[in-house]
């Protein structure tokens, strides 16, 4: 393993497309959360969406049967409804059997079936010259997309919804005379078909984002009780891997499966394990809880820069750590301030000479913490943020180029007295 790799064998400066280390806990949790059917609670949303789509299909089918005599040729519309019902029931059955998972080929086949439904419905109502008044199966296609919002990526649903919108608009322009009487009906029909999947897609994405933020925050919060110098949140997984590899190697030597002296390849493996263990111990002696909280968080890793050359963050008490993390989350967490370019720089130290004199009498030292923000205005800071900062220590606020700046004086126990 080269010196440019960490204990996970990943290049130290290699980062995921979203800006955090590919080996971080945040990146791993985000990859798992973004997998189809993996997000917490979306299964219930999918069941509710399927129920709404079923109710609308029943209403649309009744409306079609009531106006069946108005169709010059009803066969295409009947086939459209049969195809739609078969596709809808087939997807629901497949998901019930295989779980919350819908593969790409099945999605392609489903979209082809829904496109056929729209085309057949348009063929049936084309001679009536009023899409808004007689479209039925094509409108249900929009609701048929609702159960898919928890099974497929949002971009696919957006593309399908946009295609449905273009088909409806094109059919209205080509077949329906637009006047003061027909125009509202056409707009209402298009909105009824397009808005439900569009709004549902947006709502589910917001829900998934909320779950991912809370998951990331819970993982980061676990660092507040760690020792002054600690390994990362992935340490248990990494140590288990190293322990298993070393155990297999030693067991092979003990039972004679691996002859002595060791072959060059086996010796190289043993040397790599020893190097990884040493680097693991070294990292645990120079990286504080705050370093791991920032680098292994999906959100903090993108927006927070940490400068703590003397590892002073490890001197903070659990209450002070919790207050500092909560303040950072609140500064970045508001949707109005979480914009492009928003960032926070945390600088701890250096400790001045006056602190050394005071520590002789009071057994405490003051750790200066400078919080410099970009894109965060003081009038946007919530009262909860000030309460969190009070738990860290005394602080003063100022404004630099329109952004908030905090100077915190955190009183901690003198490490020389520990």
Order of alpha helices (4+ residues) and beta strands (2+ residues): alpha-alpha-alpha-alpha-alpha-alpha-alpha-alpha-alpha-alpha-alpha-alpha-beta-alpha-beta-alpha-beta-alpha-beta-beta
